[in-house]
Amino acid sequence: MSIVEKAVEKLKNTRPQEPVGLKVAPSAEPGPPYVTSKSSVERLQERIGEIHAAVEKTPVWHVDIEALKWVGVLPSEEAAPRLADELRRIKRPLLANITGNNGAVPVDNGHRIMIASSLPGEGKTFTALNLALSLAMERDFEVLLVDGDAPKCDLTRLLKLEDRPGLMEVLADEQLQPANVIVRTDVPNLLVVPVGGRNPLAAELFSSRRMEYVLREFGGQGRRRLLVFDSPPLLATSEAQVLAPLMGQIILVVAAGSTQQQSVKSAIDTLTGCKCINLILNRARLPAGEDHYGNYYSRYYKDR
């Protein structure tokens, strides 16, 4: 059982002093019909305004940081400074690939960042959650953390969002607006999309035209929004392999001392359509104060 699975089981038995979560957010009020005399730009601006208003009207969801620390998916006070520094080292190249700063060439769809692993239990959900929180500290962006791991939905369970409609519902139901499954949280600049109910056609939904539309809507239509996807393991299911070509940047989490080299190679071979692949070595035990940048984070580009 992975650390996230243990954390989920541990959270089931917790009784936090403050309630975790709120009621299901009401759907946004439908806006007035467009006037045919308006230009395409004006209609688009109105549509964008409706999308933003739908998200901003939803109740704020409480993220119990202390409970997440207690179950081990967020660092303790003692470990937090070192992890925060490591996350800064990780996110800088990701942001440069989006903005083109520091001489980087902007990556197509670079704001879509997928967190994956070769096999279960390597720490991808831990990485996705902590990276999203670190990115949310950036002043120029907001972050949408999406649980795309339909088979396990660990992220959804950790945040107590099991009863909320999410990614699976908005892909299956074309009448459901993507903005209506986005959950605002009380963490500044952090939004969340739960995975929703299980669907045996998850891979087919991920490869549908509807998925591209949903991704565009999740992107905020003009907002400086980063999408962080917690995906299924690449070698365990087909969903991650379908999702990868829609992403701009991929982080492959490798567990130090347990992930086999052949598994990493096989996982990378499945990542067709994405030229920006990043490797993170998780659970590496290095002496405090050592310059572990090169050991912790490396980048791998593959031409396809």
C-alpha positions in Angstrom: 0.0 0.0 0.0 1.4 3.4 -1.1 1.8 6.4 1.3 -1.2 8.0 -0.4 -3.4 5.0 0.1 -2.3 4.8 3.7 -3.1 8.5 4.1 -6.6 8.1 2.6 -7.3 5.3 5.0 -6.0 7.4 7.9 -8.1 10.4 6.9 -11.3 8.3 7.0 -10.8 7.9 10.7 -10.0 11.6 11.4 -12.5 13.9 13.0 -11.1 17.4 12.2 -12.3 20.3 14.4 -13.4 22.2 11.3 -15.6 20.5 8.7 -13.7 19.5 5.6 -15.6 20.4 2.5 -18.9 22.0 1.7 -22.1 21.2 -0.1 -22.2 20.7 -3.8 -21.8 24.0 -5.5 -24.9 25.3 -7.3 -24.7 25.5 -11.0 -24.2 28.9 -12.5 -27.3 30.8 -13.5 -27.7 30.7 -17.3 -26.9 33.9 -18.9 -29.1 35.8 -21.3 -29.1 34.8 -25.0 -26.6 36.4 -27.2 -27.8 39.3 -29.4 -27.2 38.4 -33.0 -25.9 41.9 -33.8 -22.9 41.5 -31.5 -19.5 40.7 -33.0 -17.8 37.4 -32.6 -15.2 39.0 -30.3 -18.0 40.5 -28.1 -19.8 37.1 -27.9 -16.5 35.4 -27.0 -15.8 38.0 -24.2 -19.3 37.5 -22.8 -18.8 33.7 -22.9 -15.5 34.0 -21.0 -17.1 36.3 -18.5 -19.8 33.7 -17.9 -17.2 31.0 -17.3 -15.3 33.0 -14.8 -18.5 34.0 -13.0 -19.6 30.4 -12.7 -16.3 29.5 -11.0 -16.3 32.5 -8.7 -19.8 32.0 -7.5 -19.2 28.5 -6.2 -18.6 28.1 -2.4 -15.0 27.9 -1.2 -13.9 24.4 -0.3 -11.8 24.0 2.8 -8.5 22.2 2.4 -7.4 20.9 5.8 -3.7 21.4 5.6 -3.0 20.1 9.1 -4.9 16.9 8.4 -2.9 16.4 5.2 0.3 16.9 7.1 -0.8 14.5 9.8 -1.3 11.7 7.2 2.0 12.4 5.5 1.0 13.8 2.1 2.2 17.2 3.0 5.6 17.7 4.7 6.0 18.3 8.5 7.1 21.7 9.7 10.7 20.4 10.0 10.8 18.9 6.4 8.8 21.8 4.8 11.7 24.2 4.0 13.8 21.6 2.2 10.8 20.3 0.2 9.8 23.8 -0.7 13.3 24.5 -2.0 13.3 21.3 -4.1 9.9 22.2 -5.5 11.2 25.7 -6.5 14.0 24.0 -8.4 11.5 21.8 -10.2 9.0 24.4 -11.1 11.4 27.0 -12.5 12.1 25.1 -15.8 8.4 24.3 -16.1 7.5 28.0 -15.8 10.3 29.0 -18.2 8.8 26.6 -20.8 5.5 28.5 -20.5 6.8 32.0 -20.4 9.9 31.8 -22.6 12.0 33.4 -19.8 15.7 32.6 -19.2 16.2 31.8 -22.9 13.7 28.9 -23.0 11.6 28.3 -26.1 7.9 28.3 -25.1 6.4 24.8 -25.3 3.1 24.2 -27.0 0.4 23.8 -24.3 3.2 24.2 -21.8 0.6 25.2 -19.2 -0.7 21.6 -19.2 1.5 19.6 -16.9 0.9 15.9 -16.4 2.3 14.1 -13.3 2.8 10.4 -14.1 4.8 7.4 -13.0 5.7 4.0 -14.4 3.8 2.0 -11.8 1.6 2.6 -8.8 3.2 3.6 -5.5 6.0 5.8 -6.8 4.7 9.1 -5.4 3.0 10.8 -8.3 0.0 12.0 -6.3 2.3 13.3 -3.5 4.2 15.2 -6.2 1.2 16.5 -8.0 -0.4 17.9 -4.8 2.8 19.5 -3.5 3.9 20.9 -6.9 0.4 22.4 -7.4 0.6 24.1 -4.0 4.1 25.4 -4.8 2.9 26.8 -8.2 -0.1 28.4 -6.5 2.4 30.6 -4.7 3.4 32.3 -7.9 1.8 35.7 -8.2 1.3 35.6 -11.9 -0.7 32.4 -12.2 -3.6 30.4 -10.7 -3.4 26.6 -10.6 -6.1 24.1 -11.5 -5.2 20.7 -10.0 -7.1 17.9 -11.8 -7.5 14.4 -10.6 -7.2 12.3 -13.8 -6.5 9.0 -12.1 -9.9 7.5 -12.6 -9.1 4.0 -11.3 -7.7 5.1 -7.9 -8.9 8.7 -7.4 -6.5 9.2 -4.4 -6.3 12.9 -4.8 -10.1 13.2 -4.8 -10.3 11.1 -1.6 -7.6 13.1 0.1 -9.4 16.3 -0.4 -12.8 14.8 0.6 -14.4 15.5 -2.8 -15.8 12.0 -3.5 -19.4 13.3 -3.7 -18.7 16.0 -6.2 -19.2 15.7 -9.9 -15.8 15.9 -11.7 -13.8 15.1 -14.8 -15.6 11.9 -15.7 -19.1 13.6 -15.6 -18.1 16.6 -17.6 -16.6 14.3 -20.3 -19.6 12.0 -20.5 -22.3 14.7 -20.3 -22.0 17.4 -23.0 -24.7 19.5 -21.2 -22.5 19.9 -18.2 -20.3 22.9 -18.4 -16.6 22.4 -17.4 -16.7 25.4 -15.1 -19.4 23.7 -13.0 -17.0 20.9 -11.9 -14.2 23.3 -10.9 -13.9 23.7 -7.1 -12.5 26.9 -5.6 -10.4 26.2 -2.4 -9.4 28.4 0.5 -5.8 28.0 -0.6 -5.0 31.2 -2.6 -4.8 30.6 -6.3 -5.7 26.9 -6.1 -8.6 25.4 -7.9 -9.4 21.6 -8.0 -11.3 19.3 -10.3 -12.2 15.9 -8.7 -12.2 12.8 -10.8 -15.9 12.1 -10.3 -17.6 8.7 -10.6 -15.9 5.7 -12.2 -16.5 5.2 -15.9 -15.4 2.0 -17.7 -14.9 4.1 -20.9 -12.4 6.5 -19.3 -9.7 5.9 -22.0 -12.3 6.6 -24.7 -13.5 9.7 -23.0 -9.9 11.0 -22.7 -9.4 10.5 -26.4 -12.6 12.2 -27.5 -13.1 15.6 -29.1 -15.0 16.6 -25.9 -11.7 16.2 -23.9 -10.0 18.9 -26.0 -12.9 21.2 -25.5 -12.8 20.6 -21.7 -9.1 21.2 -21.6 -9.5 24.5 -23.3 -12.2 25.5 -20.9 -10.2 24.3 -17.9 -7.4 26.5 -19.2 -9.4 29.6 -18.3 -9.9 31.1 -21.8 -7.4 33.9 -21.5 -6.5 33.6 -17.8 -3.0 32.8 -16.7 -3.9 29.3 -15.4 -1.7 26.3 -15.0 -3.3 22.8 -15.3 -1.6 20.1 -13.2 -3.0 16.6 -13.9 -2.5 13.6 -11.6 -2.6 10.8 -14.1 -2.8 7.0 -13.8 0.5 5.1 -13.9 1.7 4.7 -17.5 2.3 1.0 -17.4 -0.8 0.1 -15.3 -3.6 1.5 -17.5 -4.2 3.0 -20.9 -5.7 6.3 -19.7 -2.3 8.0 -19.1 -1.0 7.0 -22.6 -4.1 8.7 -24.2 -3.8 11.8 -22.0 -0.1 12.4 -22.6 -0.4 13.7 -26.2 -2.8 16.4 -25.0 -0.3 17.7 -22.5 2.6 20.2 -23.0 4.9 19.0 -20.2 5.1 15.6 -18.5 6.8 14.9 -15.1 7.6 11.2 -14.7 8.1 10.3 -11.0 10.7 7.6 -10.3 11.0 6.1 -6.9 14.6 5.8 -5.8 15.7 2.3 -4.9 12.6 0.6 -6.2 11.7 1.7 -9.8 13.4 -0.6 -12.3 15.3 1.1 -15.1 13.4 -1.0 -17.7 10.1 0.2 -16.3 11.3 3.8 -16.7 12.4 3.2 -20.3 9.1 1.4 -21.1 7.1 4.2 -19.6 9.0 6.8 -21.7 8.4 4.8 -24.8 4.6 5.1 -24.3 4.8 8.9 -24.3 4.1 9.7 -27.9 3.3 13.2 -28.9 5.0 15.0 -26.1 8.5 16.4 -26.6 9.0 17.8 -23.0 9.5 15.0 -20.5 10.9 15.6 -17.1 12.1 13.0 -14.6 11.9 13.4 -10.8 13.8 11.1 -8.5 11.5 10.7 -5.5 12.4 9.3 -2.0 16.1 10.0 -2.6 18.0 10.1 0.8 20.7 12.7 0.5 22.7 14.4 3.3 21.3 17.7 4.4 22.9 20.7 2.7 24.2 18.7 -0.2 23.6 20.3 -3.6 21.3 17.6 -4.9 19.8 19.5 -7.9 21.3 17.2 -10.5 20.4 14.1 -8.5 16.8 15.2 -7.8 15.6 16.6 -11.1 16.7 15.9 -14.6 15.1 16.7 -18.0 14.6 14.4 -20.9 13.5 15.5 -24.3 12.4 13.0 -26.9 11.7 13.9 -30.5 8.6 12.3 -31.9 
